[in-house]
């Protein structure tokens, strides 16, 4: 296997995803792509982006791993049973519904399977954890319910309070459950930052693609080298 390339919170921005994959020179014969969730919502090409990933997976020697985010969960419920919540509509779901109606992917079995096959989290052979939002168990991933993995922000809040010291306060020992933890969900734009943020062993890769002033990011797990798309608003002009 070549590189482990991580992205998250693409939010229906197909142009940005294509651009950043080109910039990192993604090799479908060597690289493993891990997406930490929120593929859909807010951007205008959510259905098209899902189809792009379905097509990309067929070309890859190592099948990409897709972690489910809270926005993916909304969309999955809709595709599976028709369930639509006002909360979803108010947080970008309308754009996703529009894209599915426009593209006629609404009844696609492949799209439903895409969401069916998403993981709640992933742990690699080096005990690095990959999850959309976070977790609360001091024993690490695999000990909380799915909603926690889609929504938790307490892990990142703790990371922002931590310092790289030999002796962690008791409440921060949660970080020791994994060698490193890669998350999305909480935009770095909240700290006026459009690059990945790292504190202790937590890497936040949500660089705000769900908002016009943000970007899509891909980070390589080992080297921490990263590539970014143009600013979303500029790319979609």
N, C-alpha and C positions, 0 to 999 in steps of 0.2 A: 504493500500500500504506500502511496505517496503522502500527500498532505491531508490533514484534517482541517477543513475549512468550515467556519461557523458563521451563520448569518441569522438574523432574527427580525421580527417586526417589519416585514416587507410591506404590509398593508396595501396590497393591490397595485404596487408600483412596478409594473412589468418592465418598463424602460430602464428603470434604475437597477433592477436585478440583472437584466441582460448586460448592462454597462459594467457593473462591478464584477460579474463573472468573466467578462472579457479582460478587465484590468488585472485580475489576479491570474489570468491565463489558466482557468479551470480546465483540468485534463480528465475527461470522463473515463479514461483507461487507467488512471492512477489515483486520483483524489477522491476522498470521501467528503461529501457535503452534509453538514448537520444544520438543520433549520430549527431554531428554538421557538417557532410559533408565531401566531398572528400573521399568517400568509394573507389573510383577507381583511376587508373593511377599510373605509375611508378613501382609499385610492379608487380610480375609475376602472381598473382592469383586474379586479379580483378573480373573476371566472377565467379570464385569459391567463392569469398568472398560475392558477391551479393547473390548467391544461399544459402550460409550459413545463411545470415541474413533473407532470405525468409523462410527458414526452421525453424530458431530460432523463428521468429515471430509467427509461428503456434503453438509453444509450450508455449508461454507467456500468462499469465492471463491479463497483461497490455501490449497492443501492443506497441512495440518499436516505437519511433518517429525518423524519419530520416529527417534531415535538408539538403537542397540541397546546395552543394558547387560548385565552378566554374568548377572543374573537372567533377563532376557529371553532370553538365549542358552540357558540351561537349559531354559526353557519351550518355546522353539522346537524344540530337539532332541527333546523329549518329544512335542510335537504332530506333528512330522514323522516320527519313526521309533519312538516309544515308549521312547526312551532315558531312563532314570531313574538318577541318581547319588545315592549316599548323601550326598554333599556338598550337593546341591540340597535333599534332604529335610530336612537339618539346618539349612538356612538359609532356611526359609520355603516350600519347594516343596510341602509337604504341604497348606498352605492353598490354594495355587493348584490343585492336583489336586482337592481337595474342591470348590472353586468351579466347576470345569469339569464335574465329575460332577453337581453339584446343578443347574446351569443347562442342561445338555444341549448346551453349545457345543463339546463335545469333538470332534465330527466336522464342525465348521463350516469350510468352505473359506475363508470370509472371515477367520476368525481366523488360520488358517495363513498366508494372504496378508499379513495385518497384520505378522506377524513376518518373512515372506519379504522384504517391502519396506522393512524398517528399514535405515537407513544406519549405517555404522561411524563416520562423522564427517561434518561439514558445514563448509564455508568460505563465508562470504557475500561480497558484492561489496566490502565494506570490509576484507576479509582478517581478519575475526573468525572464530575457530575454535570449533566446538561439538563436544564429545566427552563420552562418559560419564565416563571415569575420568581419562585423561591420555595422554601420549605420551612417547617418549624420544629421538626423532630431533631433532638440532639444526636440521634443515631443516623441521620442523613436521609437521603432519598430512599423511598420505598416504605416509609413509615407514616405518611400522611395521606389524606384523601385527595382525589383528583382536583377538587375545587381549590385546595391549597396550592397545588402546583400551577394552576391557572392564574391565581389572583394574589398570592402572598407578596407583600412588600417589606415585611419585617426583617427578612434576611438581609436585604440591601440596606435598610435603615441601620441595622447592627453593623454592617460592614463599614458604613460611613463613620461610625463611632469608634471603630477599632484602630489599633496601632500595631505595627509589626514588632511585637515584643515576645520574649520567651515565655512570659507568664500572662495568659489571657484571663480577663475577668470570667467568672463562671458562665455568664450568659453568652459569652462569645466562643465558648468551646464547641459550639455547633459547627464552626468552620472546620474543625479537625476531623469531621466525618468523611471528608473528601480531600484529595490532594489539591484540586482546584475546582471551582464551580463557575459555570458559564450561564448567564441569565440574560433575559430581555425584560420586556413589560414596562419598566419604569424609564421614560425617556431621559437621556442625559441632558436634553434641552432644559430640564428643570434646574440644572446647574450652569446654564449658558455654555454648554459644551456640545460640540458635534462630533467628537471623537470618543472611542470606547473609554470607559472609566474603570479603574482598578483600585480596589482597596482590600488589604489583607490578601486573601486568595480568591476573591470574588471578582469576576469580570462582567461588567454590564455593557452589552453590545447593542442596546436599543438607542440608536443615534437619531431617533426622531423622524423616521420616514413616514410615520402616520400624520405628520404635520408638514406644511409646506416648506418650512425653513430647515428641515432635517435632511438626512441622507440615509441610504442603505449602506451597511458596512459588512465586509467579510473579514474575519480574523483567522489566522492560522494558529491552531491550538498549541503547537510546540514552540514556535519562534515568537509568537505574538505580533508578527508583522500583519498589518491590516491594509485593506484597500477600501475606497469609498466611491460611491456614485457622486454625481453632481448634486447640488441642492435640488430637492424635489420640484419646487416651484419653477426653477429655471429650466429643468429638464422637460417639464410638461408644457412649456410655453408654445 
